[in-house]
Every structure is written in C-alpha cells, then in structure tokens.
Amino acid sequence: MTQNSPARPRAAASFAPPRRRRRRATSGSARLAALLVSPTLLVLTVVVLYPTIVALKDSLFGTPGLDPKTGFVRDTDPFVGAENYTAIFGDAADRFWNAFWNTTFLTFTTVALETVIGVAMALIMHRAFQGRALVRASILVPWAIPTAVSGLLWRWIFNSDGIANTLTGQHVLWTTEGFHAQVAVIIADVWKTAPFIGLLVLAGLQVINKEVYEAARMDGASPLRQFWHITLPLVKPALMVAVLFRTLDALRMFDLPYILIGAQKTSVETLSMLAQDEAANVRFGPAAAYAVILFLYVFLIALAFVRLLGANVVGDDESGPKRGRWLPRRRTEVAA
C-alpha cells in the first residue's frame, strides 16, 4: 500500500496536461468558428435585424395631419402607440383577415403542388438517359426567369383571348376577381418555383449510395417500395429544407399576384400587398404594423415547421427517419 500510494499523484499529474491541451484546442476552435461566422452575423444584423427594429419603431407612429391643439399640419409623425395594431383588428379587420386567409391558402396550396411536382422533376433528372442534360436545363428555365417577367408572361397567357382560353374552349376572365384569379396565381407560381424544390431534392438524390437500391432489387422490392422505403427517408433532410424555404418565401408573396392580377384585388390580395398599399398611400405607420404582423406570422410558421415536422436545417439527429430494411446504418451501429 505504501509503494502504490505515491504512484497516484504521478498518474493524475500525467493526465493533466492533455486536458489542458484539449481545453486550449477547444477554445481555439471556438474562436476560429466565431471569427468565420462573424461576417454572416454582421450581414444578417444589417439586412434583417436593423430593418425589423426600424419597422417596429415606425409601427408606433401615425400619419401626419392636423394637430387638434394648434390647428396646424404637423411636420412629424405623431406617436400613437398600439393604435395601428388595434385599427388592423378593428376598423380594417375585414380587409386584414381576407389578406391573411389569401396568404395562407395560396402558400399551402402552391407549396403542396410544388413539392409533388418538384420530387417528380428530381426523379426524372436523376435517371440516366440520353438527353438528360437538355431535360435538366429545360426544367430549370422557369426558375431562372425573373418573377416580374414570369408574371407578364402568364398575364398574356391568361388574357381573355389568350392561350389558356383557346386550349380550354372557355371565355374566362382570369385576371379579374374570383376563384379563377387564385387558380391563375397558383398555376403561375407552381410553374415558376417547382424547379427549385426539384433542384434541392436532386442534390439529395445524388448522395444516396446505389448499393442500397441494388440490395433492394435483389430482395425483390418493387420501384414503389424502393421509393417509399429508401428514397423518401434518405432524401427527407433536403426535401424538408426545400419545403421550409418555399413556405417562407410564399408567405411573403407579392410580385406575382401584383403583376398578374393587379393591386387591390380582394381574391388575391396578400399581407405583403396590403402593407405595400398602405405605404403607397403614405401611411407608413400602418404599413409598418402590417409588416411586423407578417414577420411574426412567418416566424411562427418557421418555428412550428422545425419543431413539429422535423425540418432539421443543422444536421442529423436522433429524430430522423426510422431505418428500414435496406437503409445503411451508422458506423457506431455497425461497430456495435
């Protein structure tokens, strides 16, 4: 016992330097990571945080008008507190809720259709066949066209004597009020942005090991079972990120319905169009209030999407898809 007792402090001392070295390495990696991320954080602060704070501040001020105390026109915007928000849910409640439901309906309808069509596009672009490069280029052309140009193009197609009425044999006024105006916006938006989802899903398909499909074919799995048990689980991270980005983008929809249908159209007026209309009429306080509400709506949708649907934009976690018969296991599982 007396011979072993002095060995303990020497053993403890021998292990102390590696811990200090690991601690220094960790702190050095943290400083390097902070240095590399700082430009991105600076850009986000300038582009996102500062405009949000300014919009929140402007939403607390009203429009210049006659001062009831002096009878003169005020040079500065009066401070009104939360009156702009109470007016949105009070006097302007009908127009606000109409724009809110239009935004929600157009968002979820277009994103659902774009997801189905985008996955189909990705599967087509992923297959090896002659002329695949031409097919990929033609599918991605709509995404490369600016939205304003796309809106003008579809406005010409949905004209009263345009191609749409010629093909259907009907005389529908697509660019006027009604459900057909919403259908026109949905068709134009799906044609424009479905290739975006297809492009991200294609990137996810290209990292799947072909040996997984070979093992499934040897076991006699049909193409439908391969798609359901292999393709969808492995491509889910890329698909969820694509759907999340498209949902957030569609919630801010403005230019396409504005150009295709027009301003102040009840059937397609969105929250972004409502805020722009207030700003165009020099009512910057109410416009900022609409912008703040839209920001909160987008933030809540993004939070619910990540928490409930499992859209992991950081990396792999334990809440991923359940591993099926042909899915590859992690290295730790294989070692175990």
Salt bridges, closest charged atoms under 4 A:
ASP58 OD1 - LYS57 NZ 3.15
GLU114 OE1 - ARG246 NE 2.81
ASP189 OD2 - ARG246 NH2 3.12
ASP219 OD2 - ARG325 NE 3.69
ASP249 OD2 - ARG246 NH1 2.75
ASP249 OD1 - ARG252 NH2 3.36
GLU269 OE2 - ARG95 NH2 2.75
ASP277 OD2 - ARG95 NH2 2.97
GLU278 OE1 - ARG283 NE 2.59
ASP316 OD2 - ARG330 NH2 3.43
GLU333 OE1 - ARG329 NH1 3.69
GLU333 OE2 - ARG330 NH1 3.42
